[in-house]
Amino acid sequence: MTKKTIVLIGFILLKFVLQYALTSPLYDLHRDEYLHLDQGDHLAWGYISVPPVSSWIAFVIKLLGGGVFWVRFFPALFGALTIVVVWKTIEFLKGNLFSLILGAVAVLFSALLRLNLLFQPNSLDILCWTAFYYVVIRYLDSSNRKWLYWGAVIFALAFLNKYNFVFLLLGLFPAILLSAHRKLLLDKDFYLAIVLGLVLISPNLLWQYHNGFPVFHHLEELQRTQLDNVSRVDFLKGQLLFFLGALLVIIAALVSLFIYKPFRKYRLFFWSMLFTLGIFVFFRAKDYYAVGIYPIYMAFGSVYLSEFLSHGHKRCLRPVMIAIPILIFVPLIDIAFPFKEPQYIIKNPQRYQPLGLLRWEDGKDHQLPQDFADMLGWRELAQKVDAACAKFPDDDHTFILCDNYGQAGAINFYSKNKNVRAVSFNADYINWFVLDNKIEHFIRVKEHEGAAGELAESRPFFEVGYLADSIANPMAREYRTSIFVFDRPKMDINQRLKAEVDAANYNR
């Protein structure tokens, strides 16, 4: 085993240790994670909000026991593999051990540690961006057609994981047209690779077609409820913060594409970054959508800095370059990760507010970062729903209806009673209603905003109806979410729900 391999293994192990250590046990899983985990019980070629790859990973997680360890393992794995791809890129660019260590440190001590905490498509998305850029580098160097086909395979995996990957292609294509590499458009293998990529993603495209292209409805809703609140200035600020410790490495990468002779053939990467960021800014994208751009530039920057700092007293700056990402990262642990207890954050907002960490997708500041608030109250909700269900002797006739996917998924994940599965008219749960058994006992989980009228609305359909409990944690985003219990229906609840499901699907 070579020295380089030992160092790489050390970085991979450190990556896993940090991913598990930087989340306090006071926090539950994140709202979005529950939806992706439940998708593993309903495998399909597409979903309302995401492509299918997350569901495949969720299915594997359940085969492994479905515990929190495995939920956190896979995003950590994709983050570790991102480091590996950057490492291999540096090796291909003829970087030495210093450049390998610098590149690995720059990627490790960055926003990826935050993104890799959660089981969402983002971690694999960033890995796919980095791997695709690596394939582009290999093709630009050799013109070997095999890299075109590898690019098609990575494209398919990336597209089936997150549609965000399309932005990479939209930024890369005009960069190719501006370079001498536009001769690629005359290569028949380029078009065959495109055909291969389309064939590989065709099951998802067919699913979208047969389901009325729900992705467009989701994008419209996302634009209306979230992206319209996104500031373009905040987007650009976010780009600086994500890799603040590696900013010099990224700048060195962009400079090297113009002045470092071995990198001139890769100059299109400068324009690719510019075009891709421009497209994101135009569409008011969330800042983290663009994180996948940067890891590959750590490779260019690290190799160039290694060469630049290889002569005279500049060599003494090498340890400084490696130390900078670490020294900048360490103070951010307390504020950027769910590491401190919620009470600490509430008492010290001055540490979070200037960085925009308290601003939610509604454009307003709150007590906790949104992601942190979305990791509280879920166990409490599941326990209180279990307590409500325990009053009924027959699970087959008990039905749990929630207002949103977070509530439904959290109940399904944390509940001790696996015989009753919660659903919602929200997100993909609309397709997962099982109404085979007659409903005798009805549990309604209601967001606080609409809870006041629930008894008046639903009580006339049952002989018994009451408020059983609510989430008491004031720091949870679901604070005061209510649990209503209705029993002994006066009408056929199954038919009523079927009609509502049909109406919801029609309106969607």
C-alpha positions as CSV (number, residue, x, y, z in Angstrom):
1,M,0.0,0.0,0.0
2,T,1.5,3.3,-1.1
3,K,1.8,6.4,1.1
4,K,-0.8,8.2,-1.1
5,T,-3.3,5.4,-0.6
6,I,-2.8,5.5,3.2
7,V,-3.4,9.2,3.3
8,L,-6.5,8.9,1.1
9,I,-8.0,6.2,3.4
10,G,-7.3,8.5,6.3
11,F,-9.3,11.3,4.7
12,I,-12.2,8.9,4.0
13,L,-12.2,7.7,7.6
14,L,-12.1,11.3,8.9
15,K,-15.0,12.1,6.6
16,F,-17.2,9.4,8.1
17,V,-16.2,10.3,11.7
18,L,-17.1,14.0,11.2
19,Q,-20.4,13.2,9.5
20,Y,-21.6,11.2,12.5
21,A,-20.0,13.5,15.1
22,L,-21.4,16.8,13.9
23,T,-25.1,16.1,14.7
24,S,-26.3,16.3,18.3
25,P,-28.5,13.4,19.4
26,L,-31.0,16.1,20.5
27,Y,-32.1,16.3,16.8
28,D,-34.2,13.9,14.9
29,L,-33.9,13.2,11.2
30,H,-34.8,16.0,8.8
31,R,-38.4,16.5,7.4
32,D,-37.3,15.7,3.8
33,E,-35.5,12.5,4.8
34,Y,-38.8,10.9,6.0
35,L,-40.3,11.3,2.5
36,H,-37.4,9.8,0.8
37,L,-37.3,6.8,3.2
38,D,-41.0,6.2,2.6
39,Q,-40.4,6.2,-1.1
40,G,-38.4,3.0,-0.5
41,D,-41.7,1.3,0.3
42,H,-43.3,2.4,-2.9
43,L,-40.7,1.9,-5.7
44,A,-41.5,3.6,-9.0
45,W,-39.7,5.2,-11.9
46,G,-40.6,8.7,-10.6
47,Y,-42.2,10.7,-7.9
48,I,-43.9,14.1,-7.7
49,S,-40.9,16.0,-6.6
50,V,-37.8,13.8,-7.3
51,P,-36.6,11.1,-9.7
52,P,-36.3,7.5,-8.5
53,V,-32.7,7.0,-7.3
54,S,-33.4,8.1,-3.7
55,S,-36.1,5.5,-3.4
56,W,-33.6,2.8,-4.5
57,I,-31.2,3.9,-1.8
58,A,-34.0,4.0,0.8
59,F,-34.9,0.4,-0.2
60,V,-31.3,-0.7,0.5
61,I,-31.4,1.2,3.8
62,K,-34.5,-0.7,4.9
63,L,-32.9,-4.0,3.9
64,L,-30.0,-3.0,6.2
65,G,-32.4,-2.5,9.1
66,G,-33.6,1.1,8.5
67,G,-31.8,2.6,11.4
68,V,-30.4,6.2,11.7
69,F,-26.9,4.9,11.2
70,W,-27.7,3.6,7.7
71,V,-29.7,6.7,6.9
72,R,-26.6,8.8,7.6
73,F,-24.2,6.4,6.0
74,F,-25.1,6.9,2.4
75,P,-24.8,10.7,2.2
76,A,-21.5,10.4,4.0
77,L,-20.4,7.7,1.5
78,F,-21.3,10.0,-1.4
79,G,-19.3,12.8,0.2
80,A,-16.3,10.5,0.7
81,L,-16.5,9.4,-2.9
82,T,-16.5,13.0,-4.0
83,I,-13.1,13.4,-2.2
84,V,-11.9,10.3,-4.0
85,V,-12.9,11.7,-7.4
86,V,-11.1,14.9,-6.7
87,W,-8.1,12.9,-5.6
88,K,-8.1,10.9,-8.8
89,T,-8.4,14.1,-10.8
90,I,-5.4,15.6,-9.1
91,E,-3.4,12.4,-9.8
92,F,-4.4,12.6,-13.4
93,L,-3.3,16.2,-13.6
94,K,0.1,15.0,-12.3
95,G,-0.3,16.6,-8.8
96,N,2.1,15.6,-6.0
97,L,1.3,14.6,-2.4
98,F,0.9,18.2,-1.3
99,S,-1.6,19.0,-4.0
100,L,-3.5,15.8,-3.2
101,I,-3.7,16.7,0.5
102,L,-4.6,20.3,-0.3
103,G,-7.4,19.2,-2.6
104,A,-8.8,16.7,-0.1
105,V,-8.7,19.2,2.8
106,A,-10.4,21.9,0.7
107,V,-13.3,19.5,-0.2
108,L,-13.5,17.9,3.3
109,F,-13.7,21.1,5.3
110,S,-16.4,22.8,3.3
111,A,-20.2,23.0,3.0
112,L,-20.2,19.4,1.8
113,L,-20.0,18.4,5.5
114,R,-23.3,20.1,6.1
115,L,-25.0,18.8,2.9
116,N,-23.7,15.3,3.6
117,L,-25.5,15.2,6.9
118,L,-28.9,14.6,5.3
119,F,-30.4,11.7,3.3
120,Q,-31.4,13.8,0.3
121,P,-30.5,13.7,-3.4
122,N,-28.0,16.5,-2.9
123,S,-25.0,14.4,-1.8
124,L,-25.2,12.1,-4.8
125,D,-25.9,15.1,-7.0
126,I,-22.6,16.7,-6.1
127,L,-20.8,13.4,-6.6
128,C,-22.3,13.1,-10.1
129,W,-21.3,16.7,-11.0
130,T,-17.8,16.0,-9.9
131,A,-17.6,12.6,-11.7
132,F,-19.0,14.1,-14.9
133,Y,-16.5,16.9,-14.9
134,Y,-13.7,14.3,-14.3
135,V,-15.0,12.4,-17.4
136,V,-14.9,15.7,-19.4
137,I,-11.3,16.3,-18.4
138,R,-10.3,12.8,-19.4
139,Y,-12.1,13.2,-22.8
140,L,-10.5,16.6,-23.4
141,D,-7.1,15.1,-22.8
142,S,-7.4,12.0,-24.9
143,S,-10.5,12.3,-27.2
144,N,-11.1,8.7,-26.3
145,R,-14.7,7.9,-27.1
146,K,-15.1,5.6,-24.1
147,W,-15.3,8.8,-21.9
148,L,-18.3,9.9,-23.9
149,Y,-20.1,6.8,-23.0
150,W,-19.0,7.0,-19.4
151,G,-20.4,10.5,-19.4
152,A,-23.7,9.2,-20.7
153,V,-23.9,6.7,-17.8
154,I,-23.1,9.3,-15.2
155,F,-25.6,11.7,-16.8
156,A,-28.3,9.1,-16.5
157,L,-27.5,8.3,-12.9
158,A,-27.4,12.0,-12.1
159,F,-30.7,12.8,-13.9
160,L,-32.4,9.9,-12.2
161,N,-31.2,11.3,-8.9
162,K,-32.0,15.0,-9.3
163,Y,-33.1,17.0,-12.3
164,N,-30.8,19.8,-11.1
165,F,-28.1,18.1,-13.2
166,V,-29.6,19.7,-16.3
167,F,-28.0,23.0,-15.2
168,L,-24.5,21.5,-15.6
169,L,-25.2,20.7,-19.2
170,L,-26.8,24.1,-19.9
171,G,-23.6,25.7,-18.6
172,L,-21.2,23.3,-20.2
173,F,-22.6,23.3,-23.7
174,P,-22.0,27.0,-24.6
175,A,-18.5,26.7,-23.0
176,I,-17.8,23.9,-25.5
177,L,-19.1,26.0,-28.4
178,L,-16.7,28.9,-27.4
179,S,-13.7,26.5,-27.4
180,A,-11.7,24.5,-29.9
181,H,-13.4,21.4,-28.6
182,R,-16.6,22.3,-30.5
183,K,-15.3,19.8,-33.1
184,L,-16.9,17.3,-30.7
185,L,-20.2,18.1,-32.4
186,L,-18.9,16.4,-35.5
187,D,-18.2,13.2,-33.7
188,K,-20.8,10.5,-34.2
189,D,-19.9,8.9,-30.8
190,F,-21.1,12.1,-29.2
191,Y,-24.6,11.6,-30.6
192,L,-24.5,7.9,-29.8
193,A,-23.6,8.7,-26.2
194,I,-26.6,11.1,-26.1
195,V,-28.8,8.3,-27.4
196,L,-27.5,6.0,-24.7
197,G,-28.2,8.6,-22.0
198,L,-31.7,9.2,-23.2
199,V,-32.4,5.4,-23.3
200,L,-31.2,5.1,-19.7
201,I,-33.4,7.9,-18.5
202,S,-36.4,6.9,-20.7
203,P,-38.3,5.0,-17.9
204,N,-38.5,8.2,-15.9
205,L,-39.5,10.3,-18.9
206,L,-42.2,7.8,-19.7
207,W,-43.4,7.9,-16.0
208,Q,-43.5,11.7,-16.2
209,Y,-45.5,11.5,-19.5
210,H,-48.0,9.0,-18.1
211,N,-48.5,11.0,-14.9
212,G,-48.9,14.4,-16.6
213,F,-45.4,15.7,-16.0
214,P,-45.8,16.4,-12.3
215,V,-42.2,17.8,-12.3
216,F,-43.5,21.0,-14.0
217,H,-46.2,21.4,-11.4
218,H,-43.6,20.9,-8.7
219,L,-41.3,23.5,-10.2
220,E,-44.2,26.0,-10.5
221,E,-45.1,25.4,-6.8
222,L,-41.4,25.7,-5.8
223,Q,-41.1,29.0,-7.7
224,R,-44.2,30.4,-6.2
225,T,-43.6,29.3,-2.6
226,Q,-39.8,29.4,-2.2
227,L,-37.7,30.7,-5.2
228,D,-39.6,34.0,-5.4
229,N,-38.3,34.7,-2.0
230,V,-34.7,33.9,-3.0
231,S,-32.4,37.0,-3.3
232,R,-29.9,36.8,-6.2
233,V,-27.4,38.7,-4.0
234,D,-27.9,36.1,-1.2
235,F,-27.3,33.4,-3.8
236,L,-23.9,34.9,-4.7
237,K,-23.0,35.4,-1.0
238,G,-23.8,31.7,-0.5
239,Q,-21.3,30.7,-3.1
240,L,-18.5,32.5,-1.2
241,L,-19.5,30.9,2.1
242,F,-19.8,27.3,0.9
243,F,-16.0,27.0,0.2
244,L,-14.7,30.0,2.1
245,G,-11.7,28.1,3.4
246,A,-10.9,27.0,-0.2
247,L,-11.5,30.4,-1.9
248,L,-7.8,30.8,-2.7
249,V,-7.8,27.3,-4.3
250,I,-10.8,28.1,-6.4
251,I,-9.3,31.5,-7.5
252,A,-6.0,29.7,-8.3
253,A,-8.0,27.2,-10.4
254,L,-9.6,29.9,-12.5
255,V,-6.3,31.8,-13.0
256,S,-4.5,28.6,-13.9
257,L,-6.9,27.8,-16.7
258,F,-5.4,30.9,-18.5
259,I,-1.8,31.1,-17.4
260,Y,-0.7,27.5,-16.6
261,K,0.3,25.9,-19.9
262,P,-0.7,22.2,-19.0
263,F,-4.3,23.5,-18.2
264,R,-5.0,25.5,-21.4
265,K,-6.8,22.6,-23.0
266,Y,-9.3,22.8,-20.0
267,R,-10.0,26.5,-20.3
268,L,-13.6,25.9,-21.1
269,F,-14.1,25.1,-17.4
270,F,-13.8,28.8,-16.7
271,W,-16.6,29.6,-19.0
272,S,-18.7,26.6,-17.9
273,M,-18.6,27.9,-14.3
274,L,-19.6,31.4,-15.5
275,F,-22.5,30.2,-17.6
276,T,-23.8,27.7,-15.0
277,L,-23.8,30.3,-12.2
278,G,-25.4,32.8,-14.5
279,I,-28.3,30.4,-15.3
280,F,-28.8,29.7,-11.6
281,V,-28.9,33.4,-10.8
282,F,-31.4,34.0,-13.6
283,F,-33.8,31.4,-12.3
284,R,-33.3,32.6,-8.6
285,A,-32.1,29.1,-7.6
286,K,-31.3,28.2,-4.0
287,D,-27.7,28.8,-3.3
288,Y,-26.9,25.1,-2.5
289,Y,-28.1,24.0,-6.0
290,A,-24.7,25.2,-7.3
291,V,-22.4,23.4,-4.8
292,G,-21.7,20.6,-7.3
293,I,-19.8,23.1,-9.5
294,Y,-16.8,23.5,-7.2
295,P,-15.1,20.3,-6.1
296,I,-13.5,19.7,-9.5
297,Y,-11.9,23.2,-9.3
298,M,-10.1,22.1,-6.1
299,A,-8.2,19.7,-8.4
300,F,-7.1,22.4,-10.8
301,G,-6.3,24.9,-8.0
302,S,-4.4,22.4,-5.9
303,V,-2.1,21.3,-8.7
304,Y,-1.4,24.8,-9.8
305,L,-0.7,26.0,-6.2
306,S,1.7,23.1,-5.8
307,E,3.6,24.2,-8.8
308,F,3.5,27.9,-7.8
309,L,4.7,27.2,-4.2
310,S,7.4,24.7,-5.2
311,H,10.3,27.2,-5.4
312,G,12.3,29.1,-2.9
313,H,10.7,30.4,0.3
314,K,7.3,30.1,-1.2
315,R,7.5,26.4,-0.1
316,C,7.0,27.5,3.5
317,L,3.5,28.7,2.5
318,R,2.4,25.1,1.8
319,P,1.4,24.2,5.4
320,V,-0.4,27.5,5.6
321,M,-2.5,26.7,2.5
322,I,-3.5,23.4,4.0
323,A,-4.2,25.0,7.4
324,I,-6.5,27.8,6.1
325,P,-9.6,25.6,5.3
326,I,-9.3,23.9,8.6
327,L,-8.9,27.1,10.6
328,I,-11.8,28.7,8.9
329,F,-14.0,25.6,9.3
330,V,-13.5,25.0,13.0
331,P,-15.3,28.2,14.2
332,L,-18.2,27.3,11.9
333,I,-18.9,24.0,13.6
334,D,-21.0,25.6,16.3
335,I,-23.2,27.7,13.9
336,A,-23.4,25.7,10.7
337,F,-24.2,22.2,12.1
338,P,-26.9,20.8,14.4
339,F,-24.2,20.5,17.0
340,K,-25.3,23.0,19.6
341,E,-28.6,22.5,21.6
342,P,-31.5,24.6,20.3
343,Q,-31.6,26.8,23.5
344,Y,-28.0,27.9,22.8
345,I,-29.0,29.1,19.3
346,I,-32.0,31.0,20.6
347,K,-29.9,32.8,23.2
348,N,-27.1,33.7,20.7
349,P,-28.9,34.8,17.5
350,Q,-26.1,37.3,16.8
351,R,-23.8,34.4,15.8
352,Y,-26.3,33.2,13.2
353,Q,-28.3,36.1,11.9
354,P,-25.4,38.0,10.1
355,L,-24.7,34.9,8.0
356,G,-28.4,34.5,7.0
357,L,-28.7,31.2,8.8
358,L,-31.9,32.2,10.6
359,R,-33.7,33.1,7.3
360,W,-36.2,30.5,6.1
361,E,-37.5,29.9,2.7
362,D,-40.4,32.3,3.5
363,G,-37.9,35.1,3.4
364,K,-38.2,35.8,7.2
365,D,-35.9,35.3,10.1
366,H,-36.8,32.8,12.8
367,Q,-35.4,31.5,16.1
368,L,-33.5,28.5,14.6
369,P,-32.1,27.7,11.2
370,Q,-34.9,26.1,9.1
371,D,-33.0,22.8,8.7
372,F,-32.5,22.6,12.5
373,A,-36.2,23.4,13.2
374,D,-37.1,20.7,10.7
375,M,-35.2,18.2,12.8
376,L,-37.2,18.7,16.0
377,G,-40.5,17.3,17.3
378,W,-40.8,14.3,15.1
379,R,-40.3,11.6,17.7
380,E,-42.7,13.4,20.0
381,L,-45.3,13.4,17.2
382,A,-44.9,9.7,16.6
383,Q,-45.1,8.9,20.3
384,K,-48.3,10.9,20.8
385,V,-49.9,9.4,17.7
386,D,-49.0,5.9,19.0
387,A,-50.7,6.8,22.3
388,A,-53.8,7.8,20.4
389,C,-53.8,4.6,18.3
390,A,-53.3,2.5,21.4
391,K,-56.9,3.3,22.5
392,F,-58.2,1.3,19.5
393,P,-58.0,-2.6,19.5
394,D,-58.0,-3.1,15.7
395,D,-55.2,-1.6,13.6
396,D,-56.8,-2.7,10.4
397,H,-59.6,-0.2,10.9
398,T,-57.4,2.7,12.0
399,F,-56.5,5.5,9.6
400,I,-53.9,8.3,10.1
401,L,-54.2,11.4,7.8
402,C,-51.6,14.2,8.1
403,D,-51.3,17.6,6.7
404,N,-47.8,17.3,5.2
405,Y,-45.2,14.7,4.2
406,G,-43.0,15.4,7.1
407,Q,-45.7,14.4,9.6
408,A,-46.6,11.3,7.7
409,G,-43.1,10.2,7.1
410,A,-41.9,10.8,10.7
411,I,-44.9,8.8,12.1
412,N,-44.1,5.9,9.8
413,F,-40.4,6.1,10.7
414,Y,-40.6,6.4,14.5
415,S,-43.9,4.7,15.3
416,K,-43.7,1.5,17.2
417,N,-46.9,0.3,15.5
418,K,-45.9,-0.7,11.9
419,N,-49.3,-2.0,11.1
420,V,-50.8,1.5,10.6
421,R,-49.2,3.8,8.0
422,A,-49.8,7.5,7.9
423,V,-50.6,9.3,4.7
424,S,-51.2,12.8,3.5
425,F,-52.6,14.7,0.5
426,N,-49.2,16.3,0.3
427,A,-46.4,15.2,-2.0
428,D,-46.2,11.5,-3.1
429,Y,-48.4,10.3,-0.2
430,I,-51.4,11.1,-2.4
431,N,-50.6,8.0,-4.4
432,W,-50.1,5.8,-1.3
433,F,-53.6,5.7,0.2
434,V,-54.8,2.2,1.1
435,L,-58.5,2.2,1.6
436,D,-59.3,-1.6,1.5
437,N,-60.5,-1.9,5.1
438,K,-63.4,0.0,6.5
439,I,-62.3,3.0,8.6
440,E,-63.7,3.0,12.1
441,H,-61.0,5.1,13.9
442,F,-59.7,8.2,12.3
443,I,-56.5,10.1,13.5
444,R,-56.1,13.5,12.0
445,V,-52.7,15.3,12.4
446,K,-53.2,19.0,11.7
447,E,-50.8,21.9,11.3
448,H,-51.3,24.6,13.9
449,E,-52.6,27.2,11.4
450,G,-55.6,25.0,10.5
451,A,-56.2,23.2,13.7
452,A,-58.7,25.6,15.2
453,G,-61.5,24.5,12.8
454,E,-60.8,20.8,12.6
455,L,-63.3,19.7,15.3
456,A,-66.1,21.8,13.8
457,E,-65.3,20.5,10.3
458,S,-64.9,16.7,11.0
459,R,-66.8,16.1,14.3
460,P,-70.3,16.0,12.5
461,F,-69.2,12.8,10.6
462,F,-68.3,10.9,13.8
463,E,-70.0,10.1,17.1
464,V,-66.8,10.8,19.0
465,G,-64.2,13.5,18.3
466,Y,-61.7,15.3,20.5
467,L,-58.2,16.9,20.5
468,A,-55.9,14.2,21.9
469,D,-52.6,16.1,22.0
470,S,-50.2,18.4,20.2
471,I,-46.4,18.9,19.8
472,A,-45.2,20.8,22.8
473,N,-41.6,21.6,21.7
474,P,-41.7,25.4,20.9
475,M,-38.4,25.1,18.9
476,A,-39.9,22.6,16.4
477,R,-41.2,23.9,13.1
478,E,-44.2,21.7,13.8
479,Y,-44.8,23.3,17.2
480,R,-48.5,23.0,18.2
481,T,-49.3,20.6,15.4
482,S,-52.4,18.9,16.8
483,I,-53.5,15.3,16.9
484,F,-57.3,14.8,16.7
485,V,-59.1,11.5,17.3
486,F,-62.4,10.6,15.7
487,D,-64.3,7.4,16.3
488,R,-67.5,5.6,15.3
489,P,-68.2,7.3,11.9
490,K,-71.7,8.2,10.9
491,M,-71.0,7.8,7.2
492,D,-68.7,5.8,4.9
493,I,-65.4,7.6,5.4
494,N,-63.6,5.3,2.9
495,Q,-65.8,6.7,0.0
496,R,-65.3,10.2,1.2
497,L,-61.5,9.8,1.2
498,K,-61.5,8.1,-2.2
499,A,-63.4,11.1,-3.6
500,E,-61.0,13.5,-2.1
501,V,-58.0,11.5,-3.5
502,D,-59.6,11.5,-6.9
503,A,-60.2,15.3,-6.7
504,A,-56.7,16.0,-5.5
505,N,-55.2,13.9,-8.4
506,Y,-57.4,15.7,-10.9
507,N,-56.5,19.2,-9.7
508,R,-52.8,18.2,-9.7
